[in-house]
Amino acid sequence: MNYIISVIQPESLPQMTELCKKLGLPLTVTFHAHGTAVQSMLDLLGIESTEKRVVIALVNQEKTPKFMKECKRSLNIGVPGHGVVAAIPMKSVGGGKTLAYLNGEEQGAKFTPNMNYAYELVVVIANEGYTDSVMNAARSAGATGGTVLHGKGSCSGESQKFFNVSIAQEKEVILIVSPSARKADIMHAIVRKAGPDSEAGAIVFSLPVSEVAGFGMFDDDDV
């Protein structure tokens, strides 16, 4: 199974919804978000707003290449300004019935996924209002951009602090896709300049990405 994150323009959401229905994907979730592109890049691409829609879908190994190919064909993913898509392999699924449901099969098979991929998704959870601090640090280490999700932390009364960072407050989640070779430098830069002991309070981790679309030179022509 792959956990696919699609960052698209709001007007592309109907096409994405139809694609998910066409492939019979059992579970998709849509979030409101905005991009981190600077104004000069928006002007270059002729984009007036950084508003985005982030669609999360669970897709099996067979349907993932079809999903990626259709995103390029019908949503113009790969054309600047139209969005990006990243597939993240899921290491485990809780229960055979769950796996069967996601696969559309009566019984799921045991499978150990490969975790050695050329790209990784850097996930940063930071205090609200510090996206610029995180992205400035990330760009200094070679990151080209990211997507921001807005949320609110929730926890029990006993664990309201983590490294002196209050986690029961408004949060921003920044998603950055990076070549694996550059991932460590990006993460180190974020921790050094906007980490848990700073006002940004950023917590950073990464996930493997098996396939990407819409990242220019990162794209795999065989997808």
Disulfide bonds with the S-S distance in Angstrom:
none
